[in-house]
Amino acid sequence: MTQQIDRPNPATYLGKGKIEELRTVIEDRDATLVIFDDELTPAQGKNVEDTVGRRVMDRAELILDIFATRARTHEAKLQVELAQLEYMLPRLTRMWAHLEKTRGGIGIGMRGPGETQLETDRRLISHRIKLLHERLHDVVTAREVQRRSRREEFRASLVGYTNAGKSSILRALAPANDVFVEDRLFATLDPLTREVSLGERDRVLVTDTVGFIRKLPHDLVASFRATLEEVREADVLIHVIDASHPAWEEQSDVVHEVLDELGAGDRTMILAFNKTDRLDEESVAALRARMADVTPRSVFVSALRPGGIEPLRDALRAELHRRRPIVQLRIPLTNGGLLAAVHRAGEVIDQRQDDHALVVRARLDDAAVGRLTRAGATLEVM
């Protein structure tokens, strides 16, 4: 059912007449569950349930339930549980009834459905939320240590609407059996990083991330912030778009909105139009011509066709070379630690001894060159 309305009814979301119509439809179809494609306030959810006499679930709760069925690792389970509890806490009175717990009361007069037990549950949930925040804080700390260990590496993160094919692209770039791929929403909840060869001696670390969706619940975004830090730390984002989806432009807008919310909207981005194997040649050619004027950094790929991922590999190589050009440094022979620093900071192409110094050609970004010259290296004109 849909309703054209200026703003949602603060009490029941739908207007009074529409609620009555909904109740009639429920009775005619003997429905047991009503799902709203929007987030309801705790009061709206309770009022609708009281009116129609059926279980009501809003968009946020449905997405959280889907995430709960997808969570496979310890970290994902922690994140989903935290989001569910933070969603549940203000709605506990209504959800408590769903669990059919014993109604409580004090003395002769009943004070409402399990009021004292509700307060106990609230305290228990609040304590659990605090504990989960602490555990996820440890996850953030551990991930930061991991990121520091690979800070000098060139890194890319796959982002995109859910089921756009990010995991399939990672598997095509770095063939591995542990990259979980399935044609369903939110198949990937945990970040997975793999080293990808770009040809010759060029390498990039590519991270798969959780898929985005329209009106993603705020509790979920907050819980997965530790995971999505990978997006903010990346040198370049690969925005994977399902080119075969009729609403790919709307999905693309959603991805940009979430990236803005995460503070990563200004990152360098490559648009990867995936699933071109589902389009005919004319459609691909038209899309390619259209994007050439709008976004030059667009590639058209298929994670399933042999060689279909090579345009993305080429784009990553070009971005790596742009950010990390080959420079020549002169390093004193007595400074072995400085040579080690060059190896850590980038990719050494070759080196030779010249008088009392080592002449090293390496692929380095500007920040690394600055650090090395301040530490005693001399930048030479090639």
C-alpha positions as CSV (number, residue, x, y, z in Angstrom):
1,M,0.0,0.0,0.0
2,T,1.1,3.5,-0.7
3,Q,-0.2,6.9,0.4
4,Q,0.5,10.4,-0.9
5,I,0.8,12.6,2.1
6,D,2.6,15.9,3.0
7,R,4.3,14.4,6.1
8,P,3.9,11.2,8.1
9,N,1.2,11.2,10.8
10,P,3.2,11.5,14.0
11,A,1.0,9.0,15.8
12,T,0.4,6.3,13.2
13,Y,2.6,7.2,10.2
14,L,-0.3,6.6,7.8
15,G,-3.5,8.7,7.9
16,K,-6.5,7.6,9.8
17,G,-8.4,6.4,6.7
18,K,-5.4,4.6,5.4
19,I,-4.9,2.8,8.7
20,E,-8.5,1.5,8.5
21,E,-7.9,0.4,4.9
22,L,-4.7,-1.4,6.0
23,R,-6.7,-3.2,8.7
24,T,-9.2,-4.4,6.1
25,V,-6.5,-5.7,3.8
26,I,-4.9,-7.5,6.7
27,E,-8.2,-9.2,7.6
28,D,-9.0,-10.1,3.9
29,R,-5.5,-11.7,3.4
30,D,-5.1,-13.1,6.9
31,A,-1.7,-11.4,7.1
32,T,0.4,-12.0,10.1
33,L,3.1,-9.4,9.5
34,V,3.1,-5.8,8.3
35,I,6.4,-4.3,6.9
36,F,6.8,-0.5,6.5
37,D,9.4,0.7,3.9
38,D,10.5,3.4,6.3
39,E,11.7,3.8,9.8
40,L,8.9,4.2,12.4
41,T,9.2,5.9,15.7
42,P,8.6,3.7,18.8
43,A,5.2,5.4,19.3
44,Q,4.2,4.9,15.6
45,G,5.1,1.2,15.7
46,K,3.1,0.6,18.9
47,N,0.1,2.6,17.8
48,V,-0.1,0.8,14.4
49,E,0.2,-2.6,16.1
50,D,-2.6,-1.7,18.6
51,T,-4.8,-0.6,15.8
52,V,-4.3,-3.5,13.3
53,G,-3.7,-6.2,15.8
54,R,-0.7,-7.6,13.9
55,R,3.1,-7.6,14.3
56,V,4.6,-4.5,12.7
57,M,8.2,-4.3,11.4
58,D,9.8,-1.2,9.9
59,R,12.6,-1.0,7.3
60,A,15.3,-0.7,9.8
61,E,14.3,-3.8,11.8
62,L,14.0,-5.8,8.6
63,I,17.5,-4.8,7.4
64,L,18.9,-5.6,10.9
65,D,17.3,-9.0,10.7
66,I,18.9,-9.6,7.3
67,F,22.3,-8.6,8.6
68,A,21.9,-11.0,11.6
69,T,21.4,-13.9,9.2
70,R,24.5,-12.8,7.2
71,A,26.9,-12.3,10.1
72,R,29.5,-15.1,10.0
73,T,32.5,-13.8,11.9
74,H,32.8,-12.7,15.5
75,E,33.3,-9.1,14.6
76,A,30.2,-9.0,12.3
77,K,28.1,-10.6,15.0
78,L,29.2,-8.0,17.5
79,Q,28.4,-5.2,15.1
80,V,24.9,-6.5,14.3
81,E,24.1,-7.3,17.9
82,L,25.0,-3.8,18.9
83,A,22.9,-2.3,16.2
84,Q,19.9,-4.5,17.1
85,L,20.1,-3.6,20.8
86,E,20.4,0.1,20.1
87,Y,17.3,-0.2,17.8
88,M,15.5,-2.3,20.4
89,L,16.1,-0.2,23.5
90,P,13.6,2.7,22.9
91,R,11.1,0.2,21.5
92,L,11.3,-2.3,24.3
93,T,7.7,-2.0,25.6
94,R,6.3,-3.0,22.2
95,M,8.9,-5.7,21.4
96,W,8.6,-7.1,24.9
97,A,5.0,-8.1,24.1
98,H,6.2,-9.9,20.9
99,L,8.3,-12.2,23.1
100,E,5.1,-13.1,25.1
101,K,6.8,-12.7,28.4
102,T,4.9,-13.0,31.6
103,R,2.9,-9.8,32.5
104,G,4.1,-8.4,35.8
105,G,2.3,-6.5,38.5
106,I,2.7,-5.2,42.1
107,G,0.0,-5.5,44.7
108,I,-3.7,-5.6,43.7
109,G,-3.6,-3.2,40.8
110,M,-1.7,-4.1,37.6
111,R,0.8,-1.4,36.5
112,G,1.0,-2.4,32.9
113,P,2.7,-5.2,30.9
114,G,5.7,-6.3,33.0
115,E,6.7,-2.8,34.0
116,T,9.2,-3.9,36.6
117,Q,10.6,-6.6,34.3
118,L,10.9,-4.0,31.5
119,E,13.1,-1.8,33.7
120,T,15.3,-4.8,34.4
121,D,15.5,-5.6,30.7
122,R,16.4,-2.0,30.0
123,R,19.3,-2.1,32.5
124,L,20.5,-5.5,31.1
125,I,20.4,-4.2,27.5
126,S,22.1,-0.9,28.4
127,H,24.9,-2.9,30.1
128,R,25.3,-5.2,27.1
129,I,25.4,-2.2,24.8
130,K,28.2,-0.7,26.9
131,L,30.1,-4.0,26.8
132,L,29.7,-4.3,23.0
133,H,31.0,-0.7,22.5
134,E,34.1,-1.6,24.5
135,R,34.7,-4.8,22.5
136,L,34.3,-3.0,19.2
137,H,36.6,-0.3,20.4
138,D,39.2,-3.0,20.8
139,V,38.4,-4.0,17.2
140,V,39.0,-0.4,16.0
141,T,42.3,-0.4,17.9
142,A,43.4,-3.7,16.3
143,R,42.4,-2.5,12.8
144,E,44.3,0.7,13.3
145,V,47.5,-1.3,14.1
146,Q,46.9,-3.4,11.0
147,R,46.5,-0.2,8.9
148,R,49.6,1.3,10.3
149,S,51.6,-1.8,9.3
150,R,50.5,-1.3,5.7
151,R,50.3,2.5,5.6
152,E,53.0,2.8,3.0
153,E,51.1,0.4,0.7
154,F,48.9,1.7,-2.1
155,R,45.3,0.8,-1.0
156,A,42.0,0.7,-2.7
157,S,38.5,0.0,-1.2
158,L,35.6,-1.5,-3.1
159,V,32.4,0.4,-2.3
160,G,28.9,0.2,-3.8
161,Y,25.3,-0.6,-3.4
162,T,24.6,-4.0,-2.0
163,N,24.7,-6.9,-4.6
164,A,26.6,-4.8,-7.1
165,G,29.3,-7.4,-7.4
166,K,32.1,-6.1,-5.2
167,S,33.1,-9.5,-3.9
168,S,33.0,-11.0,-7.4
169,I,35.4,-8.2,-8.5
170,L,37.8,-8.9,-5.6
171,R,37.8,-12.6,-6.4
172,A,38.5,-11.8,-10.1
173,L,41.3,-9.5,-9.2
174,A,42.9,-11.8,-6.7
175,P,41.6,-15.4,-7.2
176,A,41.0,-17.0,-3.9
177,N,38.5,-19.5,-2.5
178,D,38.0,-17.6,0.8
179,V,36.3,-14.6,-1.0
180,F,32.6,-15.3,-0.3
181,V,30.4,-14.6,-3.3
182,E,26.6,-15.0,-3.5
183,D,23.8,-13.3,-5.5
184,R,22.0,-11.8,-2.5
185,L,21.8,-8.7,-0.4
186,F,24.6,-8.0,2.1
187,A,26.5,-11.2,1.4
188,T,29.6,-9.5,2.7
189,L,29.7,-7.9,6.2
190,D,33.4,-8.0,7.1
191,P,36.2,-6.2,5.3
192,L,38.5,-8.6,3.4
193,T,41.8,-7.3,2.0
194,R,43.9,-9.0,-0.6
195,E,47.1,-8.1,-2.5
196,V,46.4,-7.6,-6.2
197,S,49.1,-7.7,-8.9
198,L,48.7,-4.9,-11.5
199,G,51.4,-6.2,-13.8
200,E,55.2,-5.9,-13.8
201,R,56.1,-5.2,-10.1
202,D,53.1,-3.0,-9.3
203,R,50.9,-4.1,-6.3
204,V,47.8,-2.7,-4.6
205,L,45.9,-3.8,-1.5
206,V,42.2,-4.1,-2.3
207,T,39.6,-4.2,0.5
208,D,36.0,-5.4,0.1
209,T,33.5,-3.6,2.3
210,V,29.8,-3.9,3.4
211,G,27.3,-2.9,0.7
212,F,25.2,0.2,1.1
213,I,21.5,0.5,0.7
214,R,18.9,3.3,0.5
215,K,17.9,4.6,3.9
216,L,20.5,2.5,5.7
217,P,19.6,2.4,9.5
218,H,21.7,4.9,11.5
219,D,22.3,2.4,14.2
220,L,23.8,0.1,11.6
221,V,26.1,2.8,10.1
222,A,27.3,3.6,13.6
223,S,28.0,-0.1,14.5
224,F,29.9,-0.7,11.2
225,R,32.0,2.5,11.5
226,A,35.0,0.4,12.5
227,T,34.7,-1.6,9.3
228,L,34.0,1.5,7.2
229,E,37.2,3.2,8.4
230,E,38.8,1.2,5.7
231,V,37.0,3.4,3.2
232,R,38.3,6.6,4.7
233,E,41.9,5.3,4.8
234,A,42.0,4.2,1.2
235,D,44.1,6.0,-1.5
236,V,41.4,5.4,-4.0
237,L,37.8,4.1,-3.9
238,I,36.4,1.7,-6.5
239,H,32.7,2.5,-6.8
240,V,31.2,-0.7,-8.2
241,I,27.9,-0.1,-10.1
242,D,25.6,-2.8,-11.3
243,A,25.3,-1.5,-14.9
244,S,22.4,-4.0,-15.6
245,H,20.2,-2.6,-12.8
246,P,17.5,-0.3,-14.1
247,A,17.9,2.0,-11.1
248,W,21.7,2.1,-11.0
249,E,21.7,5.9,-11.0
250,E,19.6,6.1,-7.8
251,Q,21.8,3.4,-6.2
252,S,24.9,5.5,-7.2
253,D,23.4,8.6,-5.5
254,V,22.8,6.5,-2.3
255,V,26.4,5.4,-2.3
256,H,27.6,9.0,-2.5
257,E,25.3,10.0,0.3
258,V,26.7,7.3,2.6
259,L,30.2,8.2,1.7
260,D,29.5,11.9,2.5
261,E,28.1,10.7,5.9
262,L,31.3,8.8,6.5
263,G,33.5,11.7,5.6
264,A,34.9,10.0,2.5
265,G,32.9,11.8,-0.2
266,D,36.0,13.7,-1.4
267,R,38.2,10.6,-2.0
268,T,39.6,9.8,-5.5
269,M,37.2,7.4,-7.1
270,I,37.1,5.0,-10.0
271,L,33.7,4.1,-11.3
272,A,33.5,0.4,-12.2
273,F,30.4,-0.5,-14.2
274,N,30.1,-4.2,-13.5
275,K,27.9,-6.9,-14.9
276,T,28.3,-5.7,-18.5
277,D,27.9,-9.3,-19.6
278,R,24.2,-8.8,-18.9
279,L,24.0,-6.0,-21.4
280,D,24.1,-6.0,-25.2
281,E,27.0,-4.3,-27.0
282,E,24.8,-1.3,-28.0
283,S,23.8,-0.6,-24.4
284,V,27.4,-0.8,-23.2
285,A,28.6,1.5,-26.0
286,A,25.9,4.1,-25.2
287,L,26.7,4.0,-21.5
288,R,30.4,4.3,-22.3
289,A,29.8,7.4,-24.5
290,R,27.6,9.0,-21.9
291,M,30.1,8.5,-19.0
292,A,33.1,9.7,-21.1
293,D,31.9,13.3,-20.7
294,V,30.6,13.0,-17.1
295,T,33.3,10.8,-15.4
296,P,36.5,10.1,-17.3
297,R,37.6,7.7,-14.6
298,S,35.0,5.1,-15.6
299,V,35.7,1.5,-16.6
300,F,33.3,-1.2,-17.9
301,V,34.0,-4.6,-16.5
302,S,32.6,-8.1,-16.0
303,A,33.8,-10.1,-13.1
304,L,32.5,-13.3,-14.8
305,R,34.0,-13.0,-18.3
306,P,37.6,-14.0,-19.0
307,G,39.7,-10.8,-19.1
308,G,36.6,-8.8,-18.2
309,I,38.3,-7.2,-15.1
310,E,41.5,-6.0,-16.9
311,P,40.2,-2.4,-17.5
312,L,39.9,-2.0,-13.8
313,R,43.4,-3.3,-13.3
314,D,44.7,-0.8,-15.9
315,A,42.9,2.0,-14.1
316,L,44.4,1.1,-10.8
317,R,47.9,0.9,-12.3
318,A,47.4,4.4,-13.8
319,E,46.3,5.8,-10.5
320,L,49.3,4.2,-8.7
321,H,51.7,5.6,-11.2
322,R,50.1,9.1,-10.9
323,R,50.3,9.1,-7.1
324,R,53.7,7.4,-6.9
325,P,56.0,8.4,-9.8
326,I,59.5,7.0,-10.1
327,V,62.1,9.2,-8.4
328,Q,65.9,8.9,-8.0
329,L,67.5,9.3,-4.6
330,R,71.1,9.4,-3.5
331,I,71.7,7.7,-0.1
332,P,75.0,7.7,1.8
333,L,76.6,4.3,2.1
334,T,76.9,4.7,5.8
335,N,73.1,5.1,6.2
336,G,71.7,1.6,5.9
337,G,68.6,2.5,7.9
338,L,67.6,5.1,5.2
339,L,67.8,2.4,2.5
340,A,65.5,0.2,4.6
341,A,63.1,3.2,4.9
342,V,63.0,3.5,1.1
343,H,62.0,-0.1,0.8
344,R,59.3,0.3,3.4
345,A,57.9,3.5,1.9
346,G,57.6,2.3,-1.7
347,E,58.8,0.0,-4.5
348,V,62.5,0.0,-5.3
349,I,63.0,-0.4,-9.1
350,D,66.8,-0.7,-9.0
351,Q,69.9,0.5,-7.2
352,R,73.6,1.0,-7.9
353,Q,76.6,2.3,-6.1
354,D,78.2,5.6,-7.2
355,D,81.2,6.9,-5.4
356,H,80.3,7.0,-1.7
357,A,76.5,6.7,-2.2
358,L,73.8,4.4,-3.3
359,V,71.7,5.7,-6.2
360,V,68.2,4.3,-5.8
361,R,65.3,4.5,-8.3
362,A,62.0,3.9,-6.5
363,R,58.3,4.5,-6.9
364,L,57.3,6.9,-4.0
365,D,54.6,9.4,-3.2
366,D,55.4,13.0,-2.4
367,A,55.0,12.5,1.4
368,A,57.5,9.7,1.4
369,V,60.0,11.6,-0.6
370,G,59.7,14.5,1.8
371,R,60.4,12.3,4.8
372,L,63.4,10.6,3.2
373,T,65.0,13.9,2.1
374,R,64.6,15.3,5.6
375,A,66.3,12.1,6.9
376,G,69.4,12.6,4.7
377,A,68.6,11.4,1.2
378,T,69.1,13.6,-1.8
379,L,66.5,13.9,-4.6
380,E,68.2,13.8,-8.0
381,V,66.9,14.9,-11.4
382,M,66.5,11.8,-13.7
